[in-house]
Amino acid sequence: MLQPPVLEPENLAMTLRIGATDYVQQIIAVPLILKLRRLAPNVQVALLPVQGQNIKTLFEQNKIDLAFVSHYNLTPDMYQQKLYDERYICAMSKTHWVANTALTLETFCELPFAMFSYNGGEFSGATDLALQKLGLKRKVMVSLNNILLLPSLLQESDLVAVLPECLAKTLSNVHLQTPPIEIDGFTMLMSWHERTHHDIAHAWVRELVVEMMKDIG
């Protein structure tokens, strides 16, 4: 009887192409790369930026092998695995006048906000939808799609941001605070294509990701 092939990570040589936003690259892809450097040092990793609407196309065109995206960006026919549930939190300068105070909804709506927009140029998101249900509105003054700009903006100004908690915790020298309104979070998923579904090397990488993200999930 033929024995199933045994994977030896230390001898694994492949190129892994991962599609994810900047935020998710920081939360999932960077720790994955560090783990691969220890367990499978011959694996090459390419990180590719993705927009929600083109995930399926990128898979079909064989441009990515794996994607880390929210549940909003996938269709039911795509292979997927839940990684963790994300919630939103406020981030601001540690010296901001509302830091370490009980943030009321009234004050929240009067604050100037910087908004992280995946596609760029958007001034409305999950926070605004939650406020809209209460007949309220906030003041979004800055919209940006480069997460690297956020720490400096928050540290050096009166701007406040409502961010996914996992992302907010990676920012240095900022104060984090629970928003005074319930904001719908989202589920972060790992997705892959039929092409790699039965590949033992890709299956091993996917198992590695799931194990790695258990502390968050």
C-alpha positions as CSV (number, residue, x, y, z in Angstrom):
1,M,0.0,0.0,0.0
2,L,1.3,3.4,-0.9
3,Q,2.0,5.7,2.0
4,P,0.8,9.3,1.8
5,P,3.6,11.8,1.2
6,V,5.2,13.2,4.4
7,L,5.8,16.9,4.5
8,E,9.2,18.1,5.8
9,P,8.8,21.9,6.3
10,E,12.6,22.4,6.6
11,N,13.0,21.1,3.1
12,L,9.9,22.8,1.6
13,A,10.7,25.1,-1.3
14,M,7.7,27.0,-2.8
15,T,6.5,30.5,-3.4
16,L,3.4,31.6,-1.4
17,R,1.4,34.5,-2.7
18,I,-0.8,36.2,-0.1
19,G,-3.5,38.8,-0.9
20,A,-4.4,41.1,2.0
21,T,-4.8,44.7,2.9
22,D,-2.0,46.6,4.7
23,Y,-3.8,46.2,8.0
24,V,-4.2,42.4,7.6
25,Q,-0.6,42.0,6.4
26,Q,0.5,43.5,9.7
27,I,-1.8,41.4,11.8
28,I,-1.5,38.0,10.1
29,A,1.0,38.0,7.3
30,V,4.0,39.4,9.3
31,P,3.7,36.8,12.1
32,L,3.2,34.1,9.4
33,I,6.4,35.1,7.7
34,L,8.3,35.1,11.0
35,K,7.0,31.6,11.7
36,L,7.9,30.3,8.2
37,R,11.5,31.7,8.6
38,R,11.9,29.4,11.6
39,L,10.0,26.3,10.3
40,A,10.4,26.5,6.5
41,P,13.2,28.9,5.6
42,N,13.1,28.1,1.9
43,V,9.6,29.3,1.4
44,Q,9.3,32.5,-0.5
45,V,6.4,34.8,0.4
46,A,4.9,37.6,-1.8
47,L,2.4,40.0,-0.2
48,L,0.0,41.5,-2.7
49,P,-2.5,44.3,-1.9
50,V,-6.1,43.4,-2.6
51,Q,-9.5,45.1,-2.8
52,G,-12.6,43.2,-1.7
53,Q,-14.2,43.1,-5.1
54,N,-11.2,41.4,-6.9
55,I,-10.4,38.4,-4.6
56,K,-12.2,35.8,-6.7
57,T,-10.6,37.2,-9.9
58,L,-7.1,37.1,-8.4
59,F,-7.7,33.4,-7.5
60,E,-9.0,32.5,-10.9
61,Q,-6.1,34.3,-12.6
62,N,-3.7,32.3,-10.4
63,K,-2.2,35.5,-9.0
64,I,-2.6,34.6,-5.3
65,D,-2.7,31.3,-3.4
66,L,-4.1,32.6,-0.1
67,A,-6.2,35.6,1.0
68,F,-6.9,37.1,4.4
69,V,-10.2,39.1,4.1
70,S,-13.3,40.0,5.9
71,H,-16.5,38.0,5.4
72,Y,-18.0,40.8,3.3
73,N,-15.5,40.1,0.5
74,L,-16.1,36.4,-0.1
75,T,-18.8,34.5,-2.0
76,P,-20.2,31.1,-0.7
77,D,-18.4,29.1,-3.4
78,M,-14.9,30.1,-2.2
79,Y,-13.0,27.9,0.3
80,Q,-12.8,29.8,3.6
81,Q,-11.8,29.3,7.3
82,K,-12.7,31.6,10.1
83,L,-9.7,33.1,11.9
84,Y,-11.2,35.6,14.4
85,D,-13.9,38.1,15.1
86,E,-12.9,41.7,15.1
87,R,-14.4,44.6,17.1
88,Y,-13.8,48.4,16.9
89,I,-12.0,50.6,19.4
90,C,-11.1,54.3,19.6
91,A,-7.5,55.4,19.3
92,M,-6.1,58.9,20.1
93,S,-3.1,60.7,21.5
94,K,-2.2,59.8,25.1
95,T,-2.5,63.5,25.9
96,H,-5.8,64.0,24.1
97,W,-8.3,65.9,26.3
98,V,-10.8,63.0,26.3
99,A,-8.3,60.3,27.1
100,N,-9.0,58.6,30.4
101,T,-12.4,60.2,30.6
102,A,-15.8,58.7,30.3
103,L,-16.5,59.3,26.6
104,T,-20.1,60.3,26.1
105,L,-22.0,59.9,22.8
106,E,-22.4,63.7,22.6
107,T,-18.7,64.3,23.0
108,F,-17.9,61.5,20.5
109,C,-19.9,63.2,17.8
110,E,-18.1,66.5,18.3
111,L,-14.6,65.1,18.0
112,P,-12.6,65.4,14.8
113,F,-12.0,62.0,13.3
114,A,-9.4,60.5,11.0
115,M,-10.8,57.5,9.1
116,F,-8.9,54.5,7.7
117,S,-10.4,53.8,4.3
118,Y,-9.4,50.6,2.5
119,N,-10.3,52.0,-0.9
120,G,-9.3,55.6,-0.1
121,G,-11.4,58.7,-0.1
122,E,-14.3,57.4,1.9
123,F,-15.7,59.5,4.8
124,S,-18.3,57.0,6.1
125,G,-18.0,53.5,7.5
126,A,-19.3,51.1,10.1
127,T,-19.2,53.8,12.8
128,D,-21.3,56.2,10.8
129,L,-23.8,53.5,10.0
130,A,-24.2,52.9,13.8
131,L,-24.6,56.6,14.4
132,Q,-27.1,57.0,11.6
133,K,-29.4,54.4,13.2
134,L,-29.6,56.8,16.2
135,G,-30.1,59.9,14.0
136,L,-26.5,61.1,14.8
137,K,-23.5,62.0,12.8
138,R,-19.8,62.5,13.6
139,K,-17.1,64.8,12.1
140,V,-14.7,62.8,9.8
141,M,-12.0,65.3,8.8
142,V,-9.4,63.1,7.3
143,S,-9.7,60.0,5.1
144,L,-6.6,57.9,4.4
145,N,-5.7,54.4,3.1
146,N,-2.2,54.3,4.3
147,I,-2.1,52.9,7.8
148,L,1.5,54.1,8.3
149,L,0.3,57.7,8.6
150,L,-2.1,57.1,11.4
151,P,0.3,57.0,14.4
152,S,1.8,60.4,13.6
153,L,-1.6,62.0,12.9
154,L,-3.0,60.7,16.2
155,Q,0.0,61.5,18.3
156,E,0.5,65.0,17.0
157,S,-3.1,66.3,16.8
158,D,-6.6,66.2,18.3
159,L,-7.8,63.6,15.7
160,V,-9.4,60.4,16.9
161,A,-9.8,57.2,15.0
162,V,-12.1,54.2,15.3
163,L,-10.1,51.2,14.2
164,P,-10.2,47.4,14.3
165,E,-8.9,46.5,17.7
166,C,-6.1,44.2,16.4
167,L,-4.9,47.0,14.3
168,A,-5.1,49.6,17.0
169,K,-3.0,47.5,19.3
170,T,-0.1,47.6,16.8
171,L,0.1,51.4,16.9
172,S,2.7,52.9,19.2
173,N,2.2,55.6,21.8
174,V,-1.6,56.0,21.4
175,H,-4.4,55.7,24.0
176,L,-7.2,53.1,23.3
177,Q,-10.7,53.5,24.6
178,T,-14.0,51.8,24.1
179,P,-16.4,53.8,21.9
180,P,-19.7,55.0,23.5
181,I,-21.8,53.2,20.8
182,E,-22.1,49.6,19.7
183,I,-20.4,49.3,16.3
184,D,-20.9,46.1,14.2
185,G,-17.6,44.3,13.9
186,F,-16.6,41.7,11.3
187,T,-15.2,38.3,10.9
188,M,-11.7,37.8,9.4
189,L,-11.4,34.8,7.2
190,M,-8.7,32.9,5.3
191,S,-9.7,31.9,1.7
192,W,-8.1,29.8,-0.9
193,H,-8.8,28.3,-4.4
194,E,-9.6,24.8,-5.5
195,R,-6.2,24.7,-7.2
196,T,-4.4,24.4,-3.9
197,H,-7.1,22.8,-1.8
198,H,-5.6,19.3,-1.9
199,D,-1.9,20.4,-2.0
200,I,-0.2,19.2,1.1
201,A,2.2,22.1,1.3
202,H,-0.5,24.7,1.1
203,A,-2.7,22.7,3.5
204,W,0.2,22.8,6.0
205,V,0.5,26.6,5.6
206,R,-3.2,27.0,6.2
207,E,-3.0,24.8,9.4
208,L,-0.1,26.9,10.5
209,V,-2.2,30.1,10.1
210,V,-5.2,28.7,12.0
211,E,-3.0,27.5,14.9
212,M,-1.2,30.9,14.9
213,M,-4.4,32.9,15.2
214,K,-6.0,30.9,18.0
215,D,-4.8,33.4,20.6
216,I,-6.8,36.1,18.8
217,G,-9.8,34.0,18.0
